[in-house]
Amino acid sequence: MMAFARIASVVLLLSYAALGSSYSFAQTSPSEREAAAAAQAKRQGKLPTKGDEQYQKNALQRCERQPEGTARDACVKRVTAAGDTTTRGSVEGGGKMRTNTMQVPATDAPKN
């Protein structure tokens, strides 16, 4: 994270120097400047990316917070798309919904 902050700071400084004195940072909010710096770093290939492998690892770590047993097993199956897992939606549409159907032994079934 610190590497990204340094890259963004350097990019901001270089951007300001390139624009000259006719442009004032007071015209934009800090979040707009950060977004512009990140976009420029991405164009230059300097924006680090974790990749699918890191995302998969992070998702499996979140499954470790589930209670041991059926809940954790279901989480791992959803993340790895194992068993009877279906995926709906998209990131662009607001998120992906993964569902997994699994049989639960009668001893684990909720009692009414």
DAQUI-V837958 format. One record per backbone hydrogen bond with DSSP energy under -1.0 kcal/mol. NH is the residue of the N-H (numbers start at 1). CO is the residue of the C=O. If there is no record, write none. Layout:
NH CO
NH CO
//
This chain:
5 1
6 2
7 3
8 4
9 5
10 6
11 7
12 8
13 9
14 10
15 11
16 12
17 13
18 14
19 15
20 16
23 20
27 24
28 25
33 29
34 30
35 31
36 32
37 33
38 34
39 35
40 36
41 37
42 38
43 39
44 40
45 42
46 41
55 51
56 52
57 53
58 54
59 55
60 56
61 57
62 58
63 59
65 62
66 63
72 67
73 69
74 70
75 71
76 72
77 73
78 74
79 75
80 76
82 77
85 83
86 99
88 97
94 91
95 90
97 88
99 86
101 84
108 105
//
